[in-house]
Amino acid sequence: MNNSVLIGLGIVIGIYLLFKLFFGKNEITNEYEQTYNKILTSKEYKVKGQYEK
């Protein structure tokens, strides 16, 4: 019974770590999103498009 508890605990910890690895936001993603939002909203990077008059 003790081995089954340790195996179950190991599986739960493994699933948690995989979840954090694939679905957790890290600093690189946050930095990318900040740069992306700055480019979208900044007038410095604004380009006149075909829809402006």
N, CA, C and O atoms as CSV, one atom per row, in Angstrom:
chain,resi,resn,atom,element,x,y,z
A,1,MET,N,N,0.832,-1.193,0.000
A,1,MET,CA,C,0.000,0.000,0.000
A,1,MET,C,C,0.872,1.252,0.000
A,1,MET,O,O,0.526,2.250,-0.631
A,2,ASN,N,N,1.974,1.204,0.687
A,2,ASN,CA,C,2.850,2.363,0.757
A,2,ASN,C,C,3.415,2.703,-0.617
A,2,ASN,O,O,3.544,3.878,-0.962
A,3,ASN,N,N,3.751,1.690,-1.399
A,3,ASN,CA,C,4.266,1.931,-2.751
A,3,ASN,C,C,3.205,2.542,-3.652
A,3,ASN,O,O,3.527,3.402,-4.472
A,4,SER,N,N,1.965,2.130,-3.526
A,4,SER,CA,C,0.904,2.681,-4.364
A,4,SER,C,C,0.647,4.149,-4.029
A,4,SER,O,O,0.323,4.937,-4.917
A,5,VAL,N,N,0.788,4.520,-2.769
A,5,VAL,CA,C,0.628,5.925,-2.377
A,5,VAL,C,C,1.753,6.759,-2.972
A,5,VAL,O,O,1.505,7.856,-3.473
A,6,LEU,N,N,2.973,6.263,-2.926
A,6,LEU,CA,C,4.105,6.997,-3.495
A,6,LEU,C,C,3.984,7.108,-5.016
A,6,LEU,O,O,4.295,8.152,-5.588
A,7,ILE,N,N,3.541,6.056,-5.659
A,7,ILE,CA,C,3.351,6.097,-7.110
A,7,ILE,C,C,2.253,7.097,-7.469
A,7,ILE,O,O,2.414,7.872,-8.412
A,8,GLY,N,N,1.158,7.092,-6.745
A,8,GLY,CA,C,0.069,8.046,-6.988
A,8,GLY,C,C,0.519,9.477,-6.774
A,8,GLY,O,O,0.170,10.367,-7.549
A,9,LEU,N,N,1.295,9.701,-5.721
A,9,LEU,CA,C,1.812,11.039,-5.442
A,9,LEU,C,C,2.773,11.477,-6.551
A,9,LEU,O,O,2.761,12.638,-6.959
A,10,GLY,N,N,3.588,10.569,-7.029
A,10,GLY,CA,C,4.504,10.876,-8.124
A,10,GLY,C,C,3.765,11.225,-9.401
A,10,GLY,O,O,4.175,12.130,-10.128
A,11,ILE,N,N,2.688,10.523,-9.678
A,11,ILE,CA,C,1.881,10.808,-10.870
A,11,ILE,C,C,1.233,12.179,-10.761
A,11,ILE,O,O,1.216,12.934,-11.734
A,12,VAL,N,N,0.701,12.510,-9.596
A,12,VAL,CA,C,0.060,13.812,-9.393
A,12,VAL,C,C,1.083,14.938,-9.554
A,12,VAL,O,O,0.794,15.943,-10.201
A,13,ILE,N,N,2.260,14.782,-8.980
A,13,ILE,CA,C,3.303,15.806,-9.115
A,13,ILE,C,C,3.758,15.921,-10.563
A,13,ILE,O,O,3.994,17.026,-11.051
A,14,GLY,N,N,3.885,14.792,-11.257
A,14,GLY,CA,C,4.267,14.815,-12.669
A,14,GLY,C,C,3.250,15.538,-13.527
A,14,GLY,O,O,3.622,16.332,-14.390
A,15,ILE,N,N,1.979,15.276,-13.304
A,15,ILE,CA,C,0.919,15.955,-14.063
A,15,ILE,C,C,0.942,17.454,-13.777
A,15,ILE,O,O,0.765,18.261,-14.689
A,16,TYR,N,N,1.157,17.829,-12.518
A,16,TYR,CA,C,1.226,19.247,-12.151
A,16,TYR,C,C,2.391,19.938,-12.866
A,16,TYR,O,O,2.231,21.035,-13.401
A,17,LEU,N,N,3.558,19.295,-12.874
A,17,LEU,CA,C,4.716,19.892,-13.530
A,17,LEU,C,C,4.516,20.013,-15.036
A,17,LEU,O,O,4.907,21.019,-15.630
A,18,LEU,N,N,3.914,19.006,-15.662
A,18,LEU,CA,C,3.627,19.093,-17.098
A,18,LEU,C,C,2.626,20.197,-17.404
A,18,LEU,O,O,2.756,20.899,-18.406
A,19,PHE,N,N,1.625,20.350,-16.539
A,19,PHE,CA,C,0.637,21.413,-16.720
A,19,PHE,C,C,1.306,22.775,-16.642
A,19,PHE,O,O,1.038,23.646,-17.469
A,20,LYS,N,N,2.172,22.966,-15.659
A,20,LYS,CA,C,2.862,24.251,-15.512
A,20,LYS,C,C,3.808,24.499,-16.682
A,20,LYS,O,O,3.981,25.641,-17.107
A,21,LEU,N,N,4.415,23.448,-17.202
A,21,LEU,CA,C,5.347,23.591,-18.312
A,21,LEU,C,C,4.634,24.018,-19.584
A,21,LEU,O,O,5.123,24.892,-20.300
A,22,PHE,N,N,3.488,23.419,-19.878
A,22,PHE,CA,C,2.796,23.692,-21.135
A,22,PHE,C,C,1.806,24.848,-21.052
A,22,PHE,O,O,1.592,25.536,-22.051
A,23,PHE,N,N,1.198,25.082,-19.897
A,23,PHE,CA,C,0.144,26.088,-19.805
A,23,PHE,C,C,0.498,27.278,-18.930
A,23,PHE,O,O,-0.265,28.243,-18.881
A,24,GLY,N,N,1.618,27.241,-18.245
A,24,GLY,CA,C,2.015,28.356,-17.397
A,24,GLY,C,C,2.660,29.453,-18.216
A,24,GLY,O,O,3.376,29.179,-19.179
A,25,LYS,N,N,2.408,30.686,-17.837
A,25,LYS,CA,C,3.045,31.804,-18.524
A,25,LYS,C,C,4.401,32.034,-17.885
A,25,LYS,O,O,4.544,32.007,-16.663
A,26,ASN,N,N,5.383,32.259,-18.725
A,26,ASN,CA,C,6.704,32.552,-18.213
A,26,ASN,C,C,7.091,33.971,-18.584
A,26,ASN,O,O,6.320,34.673,-19.238
A,27,GLU,N,N,8.281,34.400,-18.171
A,27,GLU,CA,C,8.699,35.777,-18.386
A,27,GLU,C,C,8.902,36.086,-19.866
A,27,GLU,O,O,8.663,37.215,-20.295
A,28,ILE,N,N,9.332,35.115,-20.644
A,28,ILE,CA,C,9.550,35.351,-22.073
A,28,ILE,C,C,8.229,35.670,-22.758
A,28,ILE,O,O,8.170,36.560,-23.607
A,29,THR,N,N,7.169,34.953,-22.399
A,29,THR,CA,C,5.857,35.209,-22.984
A,29,THR,C,C,5.354,36.596,-22.589
A,29,THR,O,O,4.799,37.311,-23.423
A,30,ASN,N,N,5.543,36.981,-21.325
A,30,ASN,CA,C,5.101,38.298,-20.882
A,30,ASN,C,C,5.872,39.404,-21.597
A,30,ASN,O,O,5.283,40.414,-21.981
A,31,GLU,N,N,7.178,39.228,-21.780
A,31,GLU,CA,C,7.979,40.229,-22.478
A,31,GLU,C,C,7.540,40.337,-23.940
A,31,GLU,O,O,7.462,41.434,-24.492
A,32,TYR,N,N,7.257,39.200,-24.554
A,32,TYR,CA,C,6.786,39.195,-25.940
A,32,TYR,C,C,5.445,39.924,-26.051
A,32,TYR,O,O,5.251,40.724,-26.966
A,33,GLU,N,N,4.527,39.655,-25.132
A,33,GLU,CA,C,3.217,40.311,-25.175
A,33,GLU,C,C,3.334,41.809,-24.966
A,33,GLU,O,O,2.624,42.574,-25.618
A,34,GLN,N,N,4.209,42.249,-24.075
A,34,GLN,CA,C,4.389,43.682,-23.848
A,34,GLN,C,C,4.933,44.360,-25.098
A,34,GLN,O,O,4.457,45.430,-25.477
A,35,THR,N,N,5.926,43.749,-25.743
A,35,THR,CA,C,6.492,44.320,-26.968
A,35,THR,C,C,5.445,44.348,-28.073
A,35,THR,O,O,5.329,45.338,-28.795
A,36,TYR,N,N,4.689,43.272,-28.206
A,36,TYR,CA,C,3.647,43.188,-29.233
A,36,TYR,C,C,2.596,44.271,-29.025
A,36,TYR,O,O,2.197,44.932,-29.984
A,37,ASN,N,N,2.142,44.463,-27.794
A,37,ASN,CA,C,1.138,45.488,-27.505
A,37,ASN,C,C,1.694,46.886,-27.723
A,37,ASN,O,O,0.964,47.776,-28.159
A,38,LYS,N,N,2.978,47.096,-27.425
A,38,LYS,CA,C,3.588,48.401,-27.642
A,38,LYS,C,C,3.607,48.729,-29.130
A,38,LYS,O,O,3.313,49.858,-29.522
A,39,ILE,N,N,3.952,47.751,-29.954
A,39,ILE,CA,C,3.996,47.978,-31.397
A,39,ILE,C,C,2.602,48.242,-31.951
A,39,ILE,O,O,2.436,49.091,-32.827
A,40,LEU,N,N,1.603,47.527,-31.450
A,40,LEU,CA,C,0.237,47.719,-31.952
A,40,LEU,C,C,-0.336,49.076,-31.585
A,40,LEU,O,O,-1.070,49.668,-32.377
A,41,THR,N,N,-0.015,49.581,-30.396
A,41,THR,CA,C,-0.653,50.804,-29.915
A,41,THR,C,C,0.204,52.050,-30.074
A,41,THR,O,O,-0.291,53.153,-29.847
A,42,SER,N,N,1.462,51.918,-30.452
A,42,SER,CA,C,2.367,53.056,-30.530
A,42,SER,C,C,2.192,53.805,-31.841
A,42,SER,O,O,1.988,53.202,-32.895
A,43,LYS,N,N,2.273,55.120,-31.759
A,43,LYS,CA,C,2.227,55.932,-32.972
A,43,LYS,C,C,3.566,55.894,-33.705
A,43,LYS,O,O,3.638,56.201,-34.895
A,44,GLU,N,N,4.620,55.516,-32.991
A,44,GLU,CA,C,5.947,55.423,-33.605
A,44,GLU,C,C,5.979,54.383,-34.719
A,44,GLU,O,O,6.668,54.569,-35.722
A,45,TYR,N,N,5.241,53.294,-34.549
A,45,TYR,CA,C,5.241,52.213,-35.514
A,45,TYR,C,C,4.043,52.263,-36.470
A,45,TYR,O,O,3.835,51.338,-37.255
A,46,LYS,N,N,3.260,53.338,-36.401
A,46,LYS,CA,C,2.051,53.429,-37.212
A,46,LYS,C,C,2.408,53.614,-38.686
A,46,LYS,O,O,3.268,54.422,-39.039
A,47,VAL,N,N,1.742,52.865,-39.516
A,47,VAL,CA,C,1.944,52.943,-40.964
A,47,VAL,C,C,0.614,53.318,-41.593
A,47,VAL,O,O,-0.428,52.777,-41.224
A,48,LYS,N,N,0.649,54.239,-42.540
A,48,LYS,CA,C,-0.588,54.625,-43.213
A,48,LYS,C,C,-1.051,53.466,-44.085
A,48,LYS,O,O,-0.299,52.941,-44.906
A,49,GLY,N,N,-2.291,53.086,-43.887
A,49,GLY,CA,C,-2.829,51.969,-44.645
A,49,GLY,C,C,-3.761,52.419,-45.741
A,49,GLY,O,O,-3.994,53.615,-45.919
A,50,GLN,N,N,-4.283,51.484,-46.458
A,50,GLN,CA,C,-5.141,51.802,-47.582
A,50,GLN,C,C,-6.515,52.287,-47.119
A,50,GLN,O,O,-7.252,52.882,-47.905
A,51,TYR,N,N,-6.873,52.040,-45.839
A,51,TYR,CA,C,-8.205,52.413,-45.366
A,51,TYR,C,C,-8.237,53.814,-44.766
A,51,TYR,O,O,-9.318,54.330,-44.481
A,52,GLU,N,N,-7.069,54.447,-44.566
A,52,GLU,CA,C,-7.055,55.803,-44.015
A,52,GLU,C,C,-7.294,56.804,-45.142
A,52,GLU,O,O,-6.863,56.601,-46.277
A,53,LYS,N,N,-7.995,57.897,-44.799
A,53,LYS,CA,C,-8.246,58.934,-45.803
A,53,LYS,C,C,-7.732,60.255,-45.321
A,53,LYS,O,O,-7.849,61.258,-46.025
